[in-house]
């Protein structure tokens, strides 16, 4: 490997590692916020507990956060009470 291809390999892998680290931090943040909000809610979305919402958000990330928000806080949510 010459110097330019080594530098290119290091630079491209650095971007890849940065992407996955940011992706992981985003999923962890989404899971934390969904879990904390699910604890505060008296009515459960889809009758699922906070631990499950946190686990789903850890795997699904932003998409699960959006789904949770639509079911709990948007104007599309069915008003209970």
JOTA-V616512 format. One record per helix or strand of 3 or more residues. SS is the DSSP state (h for helix, s for strand). FROM is the first residue (numbers start at 1). LEN is the number of residues. Records with the same first field share a line. If there is no record, write none. Layout:
SS->FROM-LEN / FROM-LEN
//
This chain:
h->3-38 / 45-3 / 50-11 / 62-11
//
